[in-house]
């Protein structure tokens, strides 16, 4: 009953109005009796409703949507002709019963009936096709959105294991050497886990929260690397009051530390700079590296292609990513246009 009232009640209301209007039209314009007018309207109702519904619910789904256009056209024309012949000759027969002396040309009346059925059927079939297309587009968009969310969740989940292993290993090493530092590290690690588990469940988050998370991560890495690391972390005052996808920037920063050079007497540096010139957000990450070629892979086995894919899903045609291996340093430049 719920399905009936939601989807079919308006059909019943339409045909009631149709029946009432054309009955009244016949009475007032052709001076027919109410019974005769109802008889003529009933014939039109049966013929037109049969033609319209056959086309809308049989021919359109079975032939038009399957791109059998010639078959659809031929069967639609056949349905219009059959229903028009039924209406024309039924009404002529009814008219001769009521008024034997009435003069009505069968061919002329059949032509009129064909034209009326043609317009009615074409309009209703077009409405059905447009409605089905809109419903299909909505369904496809919903399916694509769900698929995108699943893919984003999968890509995001690949970030966490690498971070967990690094942090746990760092704490394990420091527990015996420096318990106080290990305790600080564990507190920051706890805050980062809380952020990942409870605050990164939405599509976008305030950039201030992401910066806080990055600050904890950098503090953790600074403790872990010690004096061998030269860290330059700059965030412009303009980087605030907008939203960003969670756990996106950490990918490039983790990569810098993963491939950081190991020069004992040289310079081992990571330089991070962020700016926001509305509507463009910019992230630049640079790190020193050893002369050996870098593997074409970002942290946790994600790889450059997966990071690019995540950016395409999150910011389609609204980002640019430039990753360069420049011999002694590795540079990443990311730009995101916010709308």
KEDO-220095 format. One record per residue (C-alpha): residue number from 1; residue in three letters; chain; x, y, z. Coordinates in Angstrom, 3 decimals. Example, Ala and Ser with C-alpha at 12.3 -4.5 7.8 and 13.67 -1.06 7.14 Angstrom:
BEGIN
<seq: 1; type: ALA; mol: A; x: 12.300; y: -4.500; z: 7.800>
<seq: 2; type: SER; mol: A; x: 13.670; y: -1.060; z: 7.140>
//
This chain:
BEGIN
<seq: 1; type: UNK; mol: A; x: 0.000; y: 0.000; z: 0.000>
<seq: 2; type: UNK; mol: A; x: 2.875; y: 2.349; z: 0.774>
<seq: 3; type: UNK; mol: A; x: 4.346; y: 1.688; z: -2.686>
<seq: 4; type: UNK; mol: A; x: 0.907; y: 2.190; z: -4.266>
<seq: 5; type: UNK; mol: A; x: 0.214; y: 5.544; z: -2.609>
<seq: 6; type: UNK; mol: A; x: 3.746; y: 6.803; z: -3.180>
<seq: 7; type: UNK; mol: A; x: 4.147; y: 5.883; z: -6.852>
<seq: 8; type: UNK; mol: A; x: 0.702; y: 5.221; z: -8.368>
<seq: 9; type: UNK; mol: A; x: -1.791; y: 7.478; z: -6.590>
<seq: 10; type: UNK; mol: A; x: -0.912; y: 10.415; z: -8.835>
<seq: 11; type: UNK; mol: A; x: -1.736; y: 8.244; z: -11.870>
<seq: 12; type: UNK; mol: A; x: -5.233; y: 7.593; z: -10.514>
<seq: 13; type: UNK; mol: A; x: -5.735; y: 11.278; z: -9.752>
<seq: 14; type: UNK; mol: A; x: -4.607; y: 12.187; z: -13.275>
<seq: 15; type: UNK; mol: A; x: -7.037; y: 9.813; z: -14.966>
<seq: 16; type: UNK; mol: A; x: -9.916; y: 10.917; z: -12.697>
<seq: 17; type: UNK; mol: A; x: -9.256; y: 14.506; z: -13.761>
<seq: 18; type: UNK; mol: A; x: -8.926; y: 13.349; z: -17.377>
<seq: 19; type: UNK; mol: A; x: -12.263; y: 11.544; z: -17.225>
<seq: 20; type: UNK; mol: A; x: -14.076; y: 14.431; z: -15.515>
<seq: 21; type: UNK; mol: A; x: -12.664; y: 17.090; z: -17.868>
<seq: 22; type: UNK; mol: A; x: -13.473; y: 15.343; z: -21.148>
<seq: 23; type: UNK; mol: A; x: -16.918; y: 14.280; z: -19.946>
<seq: 24; type: UNK; mol: A; x: -17.722; y: 17.893; z: -19.054>
<seq: 25; type: UNK; mol: A; x: -16.179; y: 19.057; z: -22.342>
<seq: 26; type: UNK; mol: A; x: -18.460; y: 16.747; z: -24.344>
<seq: 27; type: UNK; mol: A; x: -21.550; y: 17.818; z: -22.400>
<seq: 28; type: UNK; mol: A; x: -20.990; y: 21.563; z: -22.761>
<seq: 29; type: UNK; mol: A; x: -19.498; y: 21.694; z: -26.270>
<seq: 30; type: UNK; mol: A; x: -21.342; y: 18.910; z: -28.087>
<seq: 31; type: UNK; mol: A; x: -24.538; y: 19.030; z: -25.990>
<seq: 32; type: UNK; mol: A; x: -24.297; y: 15.295; z: -25.295>
<seq: 33; type: UNK; mol: A; x: -26.096; y: 13.661; z: -22.462>
<seq: 34; type: UNK; mol: A; x: -23.971; y: 12.832; z: -19.426>
<seq: 35; type: UNK; mol: A; x: -24.300; y: 9.090; z: -20.132>
<seq: 36; type: UNK; mol: A; x: -23.216; y: 9.501; z: -23.773>
<seq: 37; type: UNK; mol: A; x: -20.349; y: 11.795; z: -22.822>
<seq: 38; type: UNK; mol: A; x: -19.153; y: 9.281; z: -20.213>
<seq: 39; type: UNK; mol: A; x: -19.350; y: 6.502; z: -22.815>
<seq: 40; type: UNK; mol: A; x: -17.232; y: 8.395; z: -25.356>
<seq: 41; type: UNK; mol: A; x: -14.728; y: 9.420; z: -22.664>
<seq: 42; type: UNK; mol: A; x: -14.499; y: 5.842; z: -21.381>
<seq: 43; type: UNK; mol: A; x: -13.540; y: 4.628; z: -24.855>
<seq: 44; type: UNK; mol: A; x: -10.876; y: 7.332; z: -25.141>
<seq: 45; type: UNK; mol: A; x: -9.654; y: 6.534; z: -21.641>
<seq: 46; type: UNK; mol: A; x: -9.250; y: 2.804; z: -22.333>
<seq: 47; type: UNK; mol: A; x: -7.555; y: 3.384; z: -25.694>
<seq: 48; type: UNK; mol: A; x: -5.193; y: 6.157; z: -24.671>
<seq: 49; type: UNK; mol: A; x: -4.292; y: 4.652; z: -21.292>
<seq: 50; type: UNK; mol: A; x: -3.496; y: 1.307; z: -22.939>
<seq: 51; type: UNK; mol: A; x: -1.293; y: 2.962; z: -25.548>
<seq: 52; type: UNK; mol: A; x: 0.489; y: 5.257; z: -23.091>
<seq: 53; type: UNK; mol: A; x: 1.196; y: 2.581; z: -20.465>
<seq: 54; type: UNK; mol: A; x: 2.282; y: 0.005; z: -23.043>
<seq: 55; type: UNK; mol: A; x: 4.783; y: 2.487; z: -24.383>
<seq: 56; type: UNK; mol: A; x: 5.973; y: 3.815; z: -20.997>
<seq: 57; type: UNK; mol: A; x: 6.299; y: 0.584; z: -19.035>
<seq: 58; type: UNK; mol: A; x: 6.856; y: -2.012; z: -21.739>
<seq: 59; type: UNK; mol: A; x: 8.465; y: -0.508; z: -24.814>
<seq: 60; type: UNK; mol: A; x: 10.640; y: 2.182; z: -23.203>
<seq: 61; type: UNK; mol: A; x: 12.394; y: -0.117; z: -20.656>
<seq: 62; type: UNK; mol: A; x: 12.672; y: -3.110; z: -22.983>
<seq: 63; type: UNK; mol: A; x: 13.674; y: -1.444; z: -26.243>
<seq: 64; type: UNK; mol: A; x: 14.544; y: 2.248; z: -25.825>
<seq: 65; type: UNK; mol: A; x: 16.815; y: 1.823; z: -22.794>
<seq: 66; type: UNK; mol: A; x: 18.530; y: -1.112; z: -24.499>
<seq: 67; type: UNK; mol: A; x: 19.163; y: 1.092; z: -27.562>
<seq: 68; type: UNK; mol: A; x: 16.911; y: -0.872; z: -29.895>
<seq: 69; type: UNK; mol: A; x: 15.561; y: 2.378; z: -31.297>
<seq: 70; type: UNK; mol: A; x: 14.124; y: 1.086; z: -34.561>
<seq: 71; type: UNK; mol: A; x: 12.250; y: -1.697; z: -32.780>
<seq: 72; type: UNK; mol: A; x: 10.985; y: 0.804; z: -30.214>
<seq: 73; type: UNK; mol: A; x: 9.789; y: 3.189; z: -32.941>
<seq: 74; type: UNK; mol: A; x: 8.059; y: 0.472; z: -34.930>
<seq: 75; type: UNK; mol: A; x: 6.248; y: -1.050; z: -31.965>
<seq: 76; type: UNK; mol: A; x: 5.251; y: 2.395; z: -30.668>
<seq: 77; type: UNK; mol: A; x: 3.721; y: 3.288; z: -34.036>
<seq: 78; type: UNK; mol: A; x: 1.926; y: -0.068; z: -34.103>
<seq: 79; type: UNK; mol: A; x: 0.532; y: 0.511; z: -30.589>
<seq: 80; type: UNK; mol: A; x: -0.675; y: 3.997; z: -31.550>
<seq: 81; type: UNK; mol: A; x: -2.394; y: 2.672; z: -34.689>
<seq: 82; type: UNK; mol: A; x: -4.127; y: -0.226; z: -32.881>
<seq: 83; type: UNK; mol: A; x: -5.376; y: 1.966; z: -30.035>
<seq: 84; type: UNK; mol: A; x: -6.484; y: 4.706; z: -32.439>
<seq: 85; type: UNK; mol: A; x: -8.454; y: 2.228; z: -34.565>
<seq: 86; type: UNK; mol: A; x: -10.072; y: 0.909; z: -31.382>
<seq: 87; type: UNK; mol: A; x: -11.052; y: 4.430; z: -30.221>
<seq: 88; type: UNK; mol: A; x: -12.256; y: 5.615; z: -33.624>
<seq: 89; type: UNK; mol: A; x: -14.467; y: 2.665; z: -34.562>
<seq: 90; type: UNK; mol: A; x: -15.770; y: 2.152; z: -30.995>
<seq: 91; type: UNK; mol: A; x: -16.884; y: 5.758; z: -30.805>
<seq: 92; type: UNK; mol: A; x: -18.375; y: 5.649; z: -34.317>
<seq: 93; type: UNK; mol: A; x: -20.314; y: 2.533; z: -33.321>
<seq: 94; type: UNK; mol: A; x: -21.462; y: 4.200; z: -30.088>
<seq: 95; type: UNK; mol: A; x: -22.464; y: 7.383; z: -31.922>
<seq: 96; type: UNK; mol: A; x: -24.613; y: 5.470; z: -34.418>
<seq: 97; type: UNK; mol: A; x: -26.372; y: 3.712; z: -31.549>
<seq: 98; type: UNK; mol: A; x: -27.171; y: 7.020; z: -29.873>
<seq: 99; type: UNK; mol: A; x: -27.767; y: 9.154; z: -32.982>
<seq: 100; type: UNK; mol: A; x: -28.328; y: 7.027; z: -36.119>
<seq: 101; type: UNK; mol: A; x: -28.677; y: 10.096; z: -38.320>
<seq: 102; type: UNK; mol: A; x: -25.367; y: 11.667; z: -37.239>
<seq: 103; type: UNK; mol: A; x: -22.917; y: 12.291; z: -40.061>
<seq: 104; type: UNK; mol: A; x: -19.335; y: 11.397; z: -39.049>
<seq: 105; type: UNK; mol: A; x: -16.634; y: 10.608; z: -41.607>
<seq: 106; type: UNK; mol: A; x: -14.711; y: 7.541; z: -40.318>
<seq: 107; type: UNK; mol: A; x: -11.414; y: 8.397; z: -42.072>
<seq: 108; type: UNK; mol: A; x: -11.441; y: 11.959; z: -40.817>
<seq: 109; type: UNK; mol: A; x: -12.229; y: 10.857; z: -37.265>
<seq: 110; type: UNK; mol: A; x: -9.518; y: 8.163; z: -37.418>
<seq: 111; type: UNK; mol: A; x: -6.960; y: 10.777; z: -38.556>
<seq: 112; type: UNK; mol: A; x: -7.913; y: 12.995; z: -35.638>
<seq: 113; type: UNK; mol: A; x: -7.624; y: 10.053; z: -33.239>
<seq: 114; type: UNK; mol: A; x: -4.204; y: 9.054; z: -34.610>
<seq: 115; type: UNK; mol: A; x: -2.921; y: 12.593; z: -34.157>
<seq: 116; type: UNK; mol: A; x: -4.251; y: 12.855; z: -30.601>
<seq: 117; type: UNK; mol: A; x: -2.804; y: 9.491; z: -29.605>
<seq: 118; type: UNK; mol: A; x: 0.512; y: 10.306; z: -31.246>
<seq: 119; type: UNK; mol: A; x: 0.940; y: 13.537; z: -29.256>
<seq: 120; type: UNK; mol: A; x: -0.218; y: 11.988; z: -25.974>
<seq: 121; type: UNK; mol: A; x: 1.994; y: 8.903; z: -26.316>
<seq: 122; type: UNK; mol: A; x: 5.064; y: 10.870; z: -27.399>
<seq: 123; type: UNK; mol: A; x: 4.722; y: 13.323; z: -24.509>
<seq: 124; type: UNK; mol: A; x: 4.253; y: 10.613; z: -21.889>
<seq: 125; type: UNK; mol: A; x: 7.048; y: 8.447; z: -23.331>
<seq: 126; type: UNK; mol: A; x: 9.391; y: 11.454; z: -23.347>
<seq: 127; type: UNK; mol: A; x: 8.484; y: 12.204; z: -19.727>
<seq: 128; type: UNK; mol: A; x: 9.192; y: 8.568; z: -18.804>
<seq: 129; type: UNK; mol: A; x: 12.549; y: 8.586; z: -20.609>
<seq: 130; type: UNK; mol: A; x: 13.612; y: 11.846; z: -18.919>
<seq: 131; type: UNK; mol: A; x: 12.513; y: 10.598; z: -15.498>
<seq: 132; type: UNK; mol: A; x: 14.366; y: 7.290; z: -15.934>
<seq: 133; type: UNK; mol: A; x: 17.486; y: 9.165; z: -17.048>
<seq: 134; type: UNK; mol: A; x: 17.361; y: 11.435; z: -13.991>
<seq: 135; type: UNK; mol: A; x: 16.866; y: 8.459; z: -11.649>
<seq: 136; type: UNK; mol: A; x: 19.712; y: 6.558; z: -13.336>
<seq: 137; type: UNK; mol: A; x: 22.033; y: 9.568; z: -13.094>
<seq: 138; type: UNK; mol: A; x: 21.265; y: 9.972; z: -9.402>
<seq: 139; type: UNK; mol: A; x: 21.858; y: 6.274; z: -8.818>
<seq: 140; type: UNK; mol: A; x: 25.163; y: 6.404; z: -10.703>
<seq: 141; type: UNK; mol: A; x: 26.308; y: 9.478; z: -8.803>
<seq: 142; type: UNK; mol: A; x: 25.424; y: 7.823; z: -5.504>
<seq: 143; type: UNK; mol: A; x: 27.259; y: 4.653; z: -6.530>
<seq: 144; type: UNK; mol: A; x: 30.311; y: 6.628; z: -7.671>
<seq: 145; type: UNK; mol: A; x: 30.321; y: 8.576; z: -4.414>
<seq: 146; type: UNK; mol: A; x: 30.119; y: 5.389; z: -2.362>
<seq: 147; type: UNK; mol: A; x: 32.878; y: 3.818; z: -4.438>
<seq: 148; type: UNK; mol: A; x: 35.017; y: 6.925; z: -4.011>
<seq: 149; type: UNK; mol: A; x: 34.476; y: 6.865; z: -0.239>
<seq: 150; type: UNK; mol: A; x: 35.490; y: 3.197; z: -0.085>
<seq: 151; type: UNK; mol: A; x: 38.598; y: 3.884; z: -2.152>
<seq: 152; type: UNK; mol: A; x: 39.536; y: 6.893; z: -0.035>
<seq: 153; type: UNK; mol: A; x: 39.068; y: 4.865; z: 3.143>
<seq: 154; type: UNK; mol: A; x: 41.319; y: 2.154; z: 1.741>
<seq: 155; type: UNK; mol: A; x: 44.022; y: 4.635; z: 0.702>
<seq: 156; type: UNK; mol: A; x: 43.831; y: 6.400; z: 4.043>
<seq: 157; type: UNK; mol: A; x: 44.083; y: 3.148; z: 5.972>
<seq: 158; type: UNK; mol: A; x: 47.367; y: 2.420; z: 4.211>
<seq: 159; type: UNK; mol: A; x: 48.908; y: 5.448; z: 5.892>
<seq: 160; type: UNK; mol: A; x: 48.401; y: 4.296; z: 9.449>
<seq: 161; type: UNK; mol: A; x: 50.479; y: 1.070; z: 9.665>
<seq: 162; type: UNK; mol: A; x: 53.730; y: 2.765; z: 8.659>
<seq: 163; type: UNK; mol: A; x: 53.231; y: 5.520; z: 11.211>
<seq: 164; type: UNK; mol: A; x: 52.332; y: 3.023; z: 13.936>
<seq: 165; type: UNK; mol: A; x: 55.419; y: 0.901; z: 13.344>
<seq: 166; type: UNK; mol: A; x: 57.736; y: 3.926; z: 13.353>
<seq: 167; type: UNK; mol: A; x: 56.264; y: 5.417; z: 16.520>
<seq: 168; type: UNK; mol: A; x: 56.211; y: 2.130; z: 18.435>
<seq: 169; type: UNK; mol: A; x: 59.800; y: 1.363; z: 17.431>
<seq: 170; type: UNK; mol: A; x: 60.909; y: 4.826; z: 18.522>
<seq: 171; type: UNK; mol: A; x: 59.244; y: 4.482; z: 21.911>
<seq: 172; type: UNK; mol: A; x: 60.684; y: 0.991; z: 22.355>
<seq: 173; type: UNK; mol: A; x: 64.231; y: 2.257; z: 21.714>
<seq: 174; type: UNK; mol: A; x: 63.835; y: 5.213; z: 24.095>
<seq: 175; type: UNK; mol: A; x: 62.235; y: 3.374; z: 27.015>
<seq: 176; type: UNK; mol: A; x: 65.580; y: 2.128; z: 28.346>
<seq: 177; type: UNK; mol: A; x: 67.802; y: 4.962; z: 27.129>
<seq: 178; type: UNK; mol: A; x: 65.647; y: 7.928; z: 28.143>
<seq: 179; type: UNK; mol: A; x: 62.393; y: 7.050; z: 30.000>
<seq: 180; type: UNK; mol: A; x: 61.376; y: 10.714; z: 30.380>
<seq: 181; type: UNK; mol: A; x: 61.662; y: 11.382; z: 26.655>
<seq: 182; type: UNK; mol: A; x: 59.883; y: 8.100; z: 25.969>
<seq: 183; type: UNK; mol: A; x: 56.987; y: 9.280; z: 28.172>
<seq: 184; type: UNK; mol: A; x: 56.740; y: 12.549; z: 26.209>
<seq: 185; type: UNK; mol: A; x: 56.830; y: 10.597; z: 23.003>
<seq: 186; type: UNK; mol: A; x: 54.077; y: 8.271; z: 24.208>
<seq: 187; type: UNK; mol: A; x: 51.852; y: 11.239; z: 25.125>
<seq: 188; type: UNK; mol: A; x: 52.234; y: 12.737; z: 21.645>
<seq: 189; type: UNK; mol: A; x: 51.673; y: 9.330; z: 20.123>
<seq: 190; type: UNK; mol: A; x: 48.427; y: 9.019; z: 22.096>
<seq: 191; type: UNK; mol: A; x: 47.203; y: 12.412; z: 20.840>
<seq: 192; type: UNK; mol: A; x: 47.970; y: 11.419; z: 17.262>
<seq: 193; type: UNK; mol: A; x: 46.103; y: 8.132; z: 17.593>
<seq: 194; type: UNK; mol: A; x: 43.107; y: 9.930; z: 19.072>
<seq: 195; type: UNK; mol: A; x: 43.119; y: 12.292; z: 16.102>
<seq: 196; type: UNK; mol: A; x: 43.312; y: 9.455; z: 13.597>
<seq: 197; type: UNK; mol: A; x: 40.612; y: 7.345; z: 15.245>
<seq: 198; type: UNK; mol: A; x: 38.028; y: 9.938; z: 16.237>
<seq: 199; type: UNK; mol: A; x: 38.529; y: 13.112; z: 14.196>
<seq: 200; type: UNK; mol: A; x: 39.456; y: 11.845; z: 10.716>
<seq: 201; type: UNK; mol: A; x: 36.106; y: 10.247; z: 9.960>
<seq: 202; type: UNK; mol: A; x: 34.765; y: 13.170; z: 7.898>
<seq: 203; type: UNK; mol: A; x: 35.612; y: 14.203; z: 4.356>
<seq: 204; type: UNK; mol: A; x: 37.178; y: 17.488; z: 5.479>
<seq: 205; type: UNK; mol: A; x: 38.442; y: 18.899; z: 8.757>
<seq: 206; type: UNK; mol: A; x: 39.643; y: 22.365; z: 9.851>
<seq: 207; type: UNK; mol: A; x: 43.215; y: 22.928; z: 8.741>
<seq: 208; type: UNK; mol: A; x: 44.103; y: 23.947; z: 12.307>
<seq: 209; type: UNK; mol: A; x: 43.517; y: 20.355; z: 13.481>
<seq: 210; type: UNK; mol: A; x: 45.679; y: 18.959; z: 10.698>
<seq: 211; type: UNK; mol: A; x: 48.453; y: 21.401; z: 11.628>
<seq: 212; type: UNK; mol: A; x: 48.234; y: 20.316; z: 15.268>
<seq: 213; type: UNK; mol: A; x: 48.581; y: 16.691; z: 14.171>
<seq: 214; type: UNK; mol: A; x: 51.596; y: 17.549; z: 12.000>
<seq: 215; type: UNK; mol: A; x: 53.145; y: 19.424; z: 14.902>
<seq: 216; type: UNK; mol: A; x: 52.928; y: 16.318; z: 17.094>
<seq: 217; type: UNK; mol: A; x: 54.434; y: 14.205; z: 14.332>
<seq: 218; type: UNK; mol: A; x: 57.337; y: 16.604; z: 13.795>
<seq: 219; type: UNK; mol: A; x: 58.012; y: 16.778; z: 17.522>
<seq: 220; type: UNK; mol: A; x: 58.083; y: 12.989; z: 17.598>
<seq: 221; type: UNK; mol: A; x: 60.528; y: 12.844; z: 14.680>
<seq: 222; type: UNK; mol: A; x: 62.715; y: 15.550; z: 16.189>
<seq: 223; type: UNK; mol: A; x: 63.013; y: 13.564; z: 19.416>
<seq: 224; type: UNK; mol: A; x: 63.677; y: 10.390; z: 17.468>
<seq: 225; type: UNK; mol: A; x: 66.317; y: 11.906; z: 15.171>
<seq: 226; type: UNK; mol: A; x: 67.972; y: 14.075; z: 17.791>
<seq: 227; type: UNK; mol: A; x: 70.710; y: 16.548; z: 16.899>
<seq: 228; type: UNK; mol: A; x: 71.347; y: 14.903; z: 13.541>
<seq: 229; type: UNK; mol: A; x: 68.196; y: 16.552; z: 12.148>
<seq: 230; type: UNK; mol: A; x: 67.927; y: 20.157; z: 11.019>
<seq: 231; type: UNK; mol: A; x: 64.185; y: 20.917; z: 10.861>
<seq: 232; type: UNK; mol: A; x: 62.811; y: 24.083; z: 9.307>
<seq: 233; type: UNK; mol: A; x: 59.006; y: 24.216; z: 9.687>
<seq: 234; type: UNK; mol: A; x: 57.229; y: 27.365; z: 8.495>
<seq: 235; type: UNK; mol: A; x: 53.477; y: 27.956; z: 8.413>
<seq: 236; type: UNK; mol: A; x: 52.150; y: 31.329; z: 7.232>
<seq: 237; type: UNK; mol: A; x: 49.575; y: 33.103; z: 9.367>
<seq: 238; type: UNK; mol: A; x: 47.171; y: 32.859; z: 6.435>
<seq: 239; type: UNK; mol: A; x: 46.918; y: 29.068; z: 6.799>
<seq: 240; type: UNK; mol: A; x: 43.709; y: 29.079; z: 8.829>
<seq: 241; type: UNK; mol: A; x: 39.913; y: 29.214; z: 8.548>
<seq: 242; type: UNK; mol: A; x: 39.521; y: 26.639; z: 5.781>
<seq: 243; type: UNK; mol: A; x: 39.098; y: 22.876; z: 5.580>
<seq: 244; type: UNK; mol: A; x: 41.291; y: 20.163; z: 4.123>
<seq: 245; type: UNK; mol: A; x: 41.179; y: 16.397; z: 3.662>
<seq: 246; type: UNK; mol: A; x: 42.547; y: 14.656; z: 6.770>
<seq: 247; type: UNK; mol: A; x: 45.851; y: 12.761; z: 6.712>
<seq: 248; type: UNK; mol: A; x: 46.792; y: 14.043; z: 3.275>
<seq: 249; type: UNK; mol: A; x: 49.767; y: 16.290; z: 4.062>
<seq: 250; type: UNK; mol: A; x: 51.373; y: 13.777; z: 6.402>
<seq: 251; type: UNK; mol: A; x: 52.071; y: 11.526; z: 3.415>
<seq: 252; type: UNK; mol: A; x: 54.635; y: 13.927; z: 1.951>
<seq: 253; type: UNK; mol: A; x: 56.180; y: 14.816; z: 5.315>
<seq: 254; type: UNK; mol: A; x: 56.596; y: 11.159; z: 6.249>
<seq: 255; type: UNK; mol: A; x: 58.272; y: 10.637; z: 2.899>
<seq: 256; type: UNK; mol: A; x: 60.818; y: 13.356; z: 3.685>
<seq: 257; type: UNK; mol: A; x: 61.838; y: 11.658; z: 6.925>
<seq: 258; type: UNK; mol: A; x: 61.830; y: 8.210; z: 5.374>
<seq: 259; type: UNK; mol: A; x: 64.323; y: 9.260; z: 2.700>
<seq: 260; type: UNK; mol: A; x: 66.308; y: 11.707; z: 4.822>
<seq: 261; type: UNK; mol: A; x: 70.050; y: 11.603; z: 4.254>
<seq: 262; type: UNK; mol: A; x: 72.290; y: 9.880; z: 6.798>
<seq: 263; type: UNK; mol: A; x: 75.391; y: 12.054; z: 6.548>
<seq: 264; type: UNK; mol: A; x: 77.375; y: 11.781; z: 9.776>
<seq: 265; type: UNK; mol: A; x: 79.290; y: 15.004; z: 9.224>
<seq: 266; type: UNK; mol: A; x: 77.075; y: 16.699; z: 6.681>
<seq: 267; type: UNK; mol: A; x: 73.706; y: 18.388; z: 6.632>
<seq: 268; type: UNK; mol: A; x: 70.554; y: 16.318; z: 7.162>
<seq: 269; type: UNK; mol: A; x: 67.638; y: 18.686; z: 6.797>
<seq: 270; type: UNK; mol: A; x: 63.872; y: 18.714; z: 6.290>
<seq: 271; type: UNK; mol: A; x: 62.260; y: 21.983; z: 5.237>
<seq: 272; type: UNK; mol: A; x: 58.502; y: 22.352; z: 5.283>
<seq: 273; type: UNK; mol: A; x: 56.646; y: 25.496; z: 4.204>
<seq: 274; type: UNK; mol: A; x: 52.900; y: 26.092; z: 3.974>
<seq: 275; type: UNK; mol: A; x: 51.036; y: 29.089; z: 2.663>
<seq: 276; type: UNK; mol: A; x: 47.510; y: 30.080; z: 1.730>
<seq: 277; type: UNK; mol: A; x: 46.718; y: 32.765; z: -0.823>
<seq: 278; type: UNK; mol: A; x: 42.967; y: 32.400; z: -1.237>
<seq: 279; type: UNK; mol: A; x: 41.898; y: 30.139; z: -2.796>
<seq: 280; type: UNK; mol: A; x: 45.264; y: 28.347; z: -3.269>
<seq: 281; type: UNK; mol: A; x: 46.907; y: 26.317; z: -0.500>
<seq: 282; type: UNK; mol: A; x: 50.588; y: 25.481; z: -1.029>
<seq: 283; type: UNK; mol: A; x: 52.768; y: 22.858; z: 0.614>
<seq: 284; type: UNK; mol: A; x: 56.470; y: 22.569; z: -0.140>
<seq: 285; type: UNK; mol: A; x: 58.551; y: 19.797; z: 1.407>
<seq: 286; type: UNK; mol: A; x: 62.272; y: 19.468; z: 0.816>
<seq: 287; type: UNK; mol: A; x: 64.712; y: 17.019; z: 2.349>
<seq: 288; type: UNK; mol: A; x: 68.340; y: 16.178; z: 1.896>
<seq: 289; type: UNK; mol: A; x: 69.011; y: 12.691; z: 0.670>
<seq: 290; type: UNK; mol: A; x: 71.832; y: 10.346; z: -0.131>
<seq: 291; type: UNK; mol: A; x: 73.166; y: 10.174; z: -3.661>
<seq: 292; type: UNK; mol: A; x: 71.583; y: 6.760; z: -4.323>
<seq: 293; type: UNK; mol: A; x: 68.349; y: 7.005; z: -6.388>
<seq: 294; type: UNK; mol: A; x: 65.162; y: 7.102; z: -4.363>
<seq: 295; type: UNK; mol: A; x: 62.708; y: 4.259; z: -4.782>
<seq: 296; type: UNK; mol: A; x: 59.594; y: 5.533; z: -6.530>
<seq: 297; type: UNK; mol: A; x: 57.482; y: 4.958; z: -3.510>
<seq: 298; type: UNK; mol: A; x: 55.898; y: 7.036; z: -0.779>
<seq: 299; type: UNK; mol: A; x: 55.594; y: 5.921; z: 2.864>
<seq: 300; type: UNK; mol: A; x: 53.952; y: 2.677; z: 3.794>
<seq: 301; type: UNK; mol: A; x: 54.181; y: 1.271; z: 0.274>
<seq: 302; type: UNK; mol: A; x: 51.477; y: 3.646; z: -0.949>
<seq: 303; type: UNK; mol: A; x: 53.456; y: 4.837; z: -3.945>
<seq: 304; type: UNK; mol: A; x: 53.194; y: 8.000; z: -5.958>
<seq: 305; type: UNK; mol: A; x: 50.317; y: 6.678; z: -8.055>
<seq: 306; type: UNK; mol: A; x: 48.135; y: 6.055; z: -4.999>
<seq: 307; type: UNK; mol: A; x: 48.777; y: 9.530; z: -3.617>
<seq: 308; type: UNK; mol: A; x: 47.951; y: 11.036; z: -6.989>
<seq: 309; type: UNK; mol: A; x: 44.797; y: 8.941; z: -7.107>
<seq: 310; type: UNK; mol: A; x: 43.693; y: 10.220; z: -3.708>
<seq: 311; type: UNK; mol: A; x: 44.246; y: 13.800; z: -4.827>
<seq: 312; type: UNK; mol: A; x: 42.232; y: 13.149; z: -7.984>
<seq: 313; type: UNK; mol: A; x: 39.340; y: 11.830; z: -5.907>
<seq: 314; type: UNK; mol: A; x: 39.471; y: 14.614; z: -3.335>
<seq: 315; type: UNK; mol: A; x: 40.355; y: 17.573; z: -5.559>
<seq: 316; type: UNK; mol: A; x: 39.550; y: 16.742; z: -9.186>
<seq: 317; type: UNK; mol: A; x: 41.059; y: 19.348; z: -11.528>
<seq: 318; type: UNK; mol: A; x: 41.801; y: 21.526; z: -8.484>
<seq: 319; type: UNK; mol: A; x: 45.341; y: 20.494; z: -7.610>
<seq: 320; type: UNK; mol: A; x: 48.871; y: 20.192; z: -8.955>
<seq: 321; type: UNK; mol: A; x: 51.614; y: 17.937; z: -7.610>
<seq: 322; type: UNK; mol: A; x: 55.269; y: 18.245; z: -8.593>
<seq: 323; type: UNK; mol: A; x: 57.662; y: 15.600; z: -7.173>
<seq: 324; type: UNK; mol: A; x: 61.338; y: 15.938; z: -8.070>
<seq: 325; type: UNK; mol: A; x: 64.449; y: 13.937; z: -7.296>
<seq: 326; type: UNK; mol: A; x: 67.220; y: 16.547; z: -7.645>
<seq: 327; type: UNK; mol: A; x: 70.233; y: 14.435; z: -6.770>
<seq: 328; type: UNK; mol: A; x: 71.107; y: 15.604; z: -3.264>
<seq: 329; type: UNK; mol: A; x: 67.612; y: 16.655; z: -2.346>
<seq: 330; type: UNK; mol: A; x: 64.029; y: 15.598; z: -2.791>
<seq: 331; type: UNK; mol: A; x: 61.395; y: 18.303; z: -3.402>
<seq: 332; type: UNK; mol: A; x: 57.609; y: 18.090; z: -3.324>
<seq: 333; type: UNK; mol: A; x: 55.361; y: 20.995; z: -4.298>
<seq: 334; type: UNK; mol: A; x: 51.626; y: 20.600; z: -3.803>
<seq: 335; type: UNK; mol: A; x: 48.988; y: 23.193; z: -4.694>
<seq: 336; type: UNK; mol: A; x: 45.303; y: 22.791; z: -3.888>
<seq: 337; type: UNK; mol: A; x: 42.597; y: 25.184; z: -5.042>
<seq: 338; type: UNK; mol: A; x: 39.773; y: 25.460; z: -2.511>
<seq: 339; type: UNK; mol: A; x: 36.277; y: 26.350; z: -3.673>
//
